[in-house]
Amino acid sequence: MGERGKRKILTGVVASDKMEKTVVVTVNRLVLHPVYKKYIRKRTKVKAHDEKNECHVGDKVLLIETRPLSKDKRWRVKEILGRAA
C-alpha cells in the first residue's frame, strides 16, 4: 500500500566532483527533429547527491529521481556503472 510511484532513472557521465556530497552529471539523449526527422544529440547537466563522495570525473553513473535535496538537486547516485579510464 505504501508504495511510491515509479521513479525516473538516468545514466550519465560525471562532469564535476568538486562539491561536497554532490556531483554534476552530463546526461545525453537523442531527440528526433520535428521537420528534418534526423536525430539530434541533446545534453543536460543535472546535480546529483553522492553521499559517500565516491564518484569522480569520467565515471559512468546511474541516477534515480528523489525528493528535492537542495535548490537544484533532485537526483541521487544509485550506482557507479563504470570507472574513468
KOLBA-59479 format. One line per 4 residues: number of its first residue (from 1); their letters; for each residue x, y, z of C-alpha. Coordinates in nm, 2 decimals, decimal comma. Example, Ala and Ser with C-alpha at 12.3 -4.5 7.8 and 13.67 -1.06 7.14 Angstrom:
2
1) AS) 1,23/-0,45/0,78  1,37/-0,11/0,71
END
This chain:
85
1) MGER) 0,00/0,00/0,00  0,28/0,25/0,09  0,45/0,20/-0,25  0,59/0,52/-0,41
5) GKRK) 0,53/0,60/-0,78  0,78/0,49/-1,05  1,10/0,70/-1,02  1,28/0,82/-1,33
9) ILTG) 1,62/0,67/-1,40  1,90/0,84/-1,60  2,25/0,74/-1,69  2,53/0,99/-1,75
13) VVAS) 2,89/1,08/-1,70  3,03/1,27/-1,41  3,14/1,62/-1,53  3,24/1,77/-1,19
17) DKME) 3,30/1,63/-0,84  3,43/1,95/-0,67  3,13/1,99/-0,44  3,09/1,81/-0,11
21) KTVV) 2,84/1,52/-0,15  2,73/1,65/-0,49  2,83/1,56/-0,85  2,74/1,73/-1,18
25) VTVN) 2,64/1,46/-1,43  2,61/1,52/-1,80  2,31/1,32/-1,95  2,29/1,27/-2,32
29) RLVL) 1,98/1,19/-2,51  1,87/1,16/-2,88  1,57/1,38/-3,00  1,41/1,35/-3,34
33) HPVY) 1,40/1,68/-3,52  1,03/1,77/-3,59  1,09/1,89/-3,95  1,40/1,71/-4,08
37) KKYI) 1,34/1,37/-3,90  1,70/1,35/-3,81  1,82/1,25/-3,46  2,00/1,53/-3,27
41) RKRT) 2,22/1,48/-2,96  2,10/1,69/-2,67  2,28/1,72/-2,34  2,16/1,81/-1,99
45) KVKA) 2,36/1,88/-1,68  2,20/1,77/-1,35  2,32/1,78/-1,00  2,31/1,45/-0,81
49) HDEK) 2,36/1,36/-0,44  2,66/1,14/-0,38  2,65/1,05/-0,01  3,00/0,89/0,03
53) NECH) 3,18/1,12/-0,22  3,28/0,81/-0,42  3,22/0,94/-0,78  3,50/1,10/-0,98
57) VGDK) 3,51/1,29/-1,31  3,46/1,05/-1,60  3,27/0,78/-1,41  2,95/0,65/-1,57
61) VLLI) 2,67/0,66/-1,31  2,31/0,55/-1,28  2,08/0,83/-1,13  1,74/0,79/-0,96
65) ETRP) 1,49/1,06/-0,91  1,44/1,17/-0,55  1,28/1,44/-0,34  1,43/1,79/-0,37
69) LSKD) 1,75/1,78/-0,16  1,85/2,14/-0,23  1,77/2,43/-0,46  1,86/2,24/-0,78
73) KRWR) 1,94/1,89/-0,66  1,67/1,64/-0,75  1,87/1,32/-0,83  2,07/1,07/-0,63
77) VKEI) 2,35/0,84/-0,75  2,22/0,49/-0,73  2,53/0,31/-0,85  2,85/0,36/-1,04
81) LGRA) 2,84/0,17/-1,37  3,20/0,22/-1,48  3,51/0,40/-1,36  3,70/0,66/-1,55
85) A) 3,99/0,53/-1,76
END
